Amino acid sequence: MTDLQDFLRAASFAARKHRLQKRKDVEASPYINHPIEVAAILANDGDVTDPVTLVAAVLHDTLEDTKTTPEELANAFSPTIWDLVQELTDDKRLPKPERKARQVAGAPHLSARAQLIRIADKMATSGTSPTIRQPTGTLPAGRHTSTGRNRWWPAAAGPTHNSKRSTMTFSTKVAPL
């Protein structure tokens, strides 16, 4: 099976598992938009091409937010992907403040892949991805590329404020399987 086939199989699995869920946004958009957005942030903003990271990004909320069992995920995907999804799964039996505190405390101890997914997850949740967020002004000449690198966006002040620009980079070095 190719990397693309693995990714599409994971996206289909996640879509089935999240099919009845809605986001808490104004539009009540389908929940599957979120894991897809996390993978898109990694691929487009972070230039992540590692198939394990991208597949796990699409699956990162399946154990936590659906009735998917660890056994079901283990039977459907490789042990590496299962381990990565497990690493990112919060214990929903705990109160939200405690879960968030554990995320912060555990962040330095996550694997490189899990750290990338966690960062992209936070970006997706907060709406801070240049790829997903629509630009609020004109891009400076020569700074936009089709690969997603060096995308510059106007500062939060709005389209008439051009004195500050921001960009983002990720470290995408991941240990080989």
Residue pairs with C-beta under 8 A, 6 or more apart in sequence:
1 9
3 51
6 51
6 55
7 39
7 51
7 54
7 55
7 58
10 55
10 58
10 59
10 77
10 81
11 32
11 35
11 36
11 39
11 58
13 59
13 62
13 76
14 32
14 35
14 58
14 59
14 61
14 62
15 32
17 62
17 66
17 67
17 68
18 30
18 31
18 32
18 35
18 61
18 62
18 65
18 66
19 32
21 30
21 31
21 32
21 65
21 66
22 28
22 29
22 30
22 31
23 29
23 30
23 31
23 33
23 34
31 61
31 65
34 61
34 124
34 125
35 57
35 58
35 59
35 60
35 61
36 58
37 124
37 129
37 132
38 57
38 58
38 60
38 117
38 120
38 121
38 124
39 54
39 57
39 58
39 120
40 129
40 131
40 132
41 120
41 123
41 124
41 129
41 131
41 132
42 48
42 53
42 54
42 57
42 116
42 117
42 120
42 170
43 49
43 54
43 148
44 131
44 148
45 120
45 123
45 129
45 130
45 131
45 148
45 151
45 168
45 170
46 116
46 120
46 170
46 172
47 147
47 148
47 149
47 170
47 172
48 54
48 116
48 170
48 172
48 174
49 172
50 113
50 172
50 174
52 78
52 80
52 81
52 84
52 113
52 174
52 177
53 84
53 113
53 116
53 117
53 174
55 77
55 81
56 81
56 84
56 85
56 88
56 113
56 114
56 117
57 117
57 120
57 121
59 73
59 77
59 81
59 85
60 85
60 88
60 89
60 117
60 121
62 68
62 73
62 85
63 69
63 70
63 73
63 85
63 86
63 89
64 88
64 89
64 90
64 92
65 92
70 82
70 86
73 82
73 85
74 82
77 85
80 177
84 111
84 113
84 114
84 117
87 110
87 111
87 114
88 110
88 114
88 117
88 118
88 121
90 99
90 102
90 103
91 99
91 102
92 99
94 102
103 118
107 115
107 118
110 118
112 171
112 173
112 174
112 175
113 174
116 170
116 172
116 174
119 170
120 129
123 129
124 132
127 133
130 151
130 153
130 168
131 148
131 151
133 153
135 153
135 154
136 153
136 154
136 158
136 159
137 153
137 154
137 158
137 159
137 160
137 161
137 162
138 154
138 159
139 151
139 152
139 153
140 152
140 165
143 150
143 151
143 152
144 150
144 151
144 152
145 151
150 167
151 167
152 165
152 166
152 167
153 165
153 166
154 161
154 162
154 165
155 161
155 163
155 164
155 165
155 166
157 164
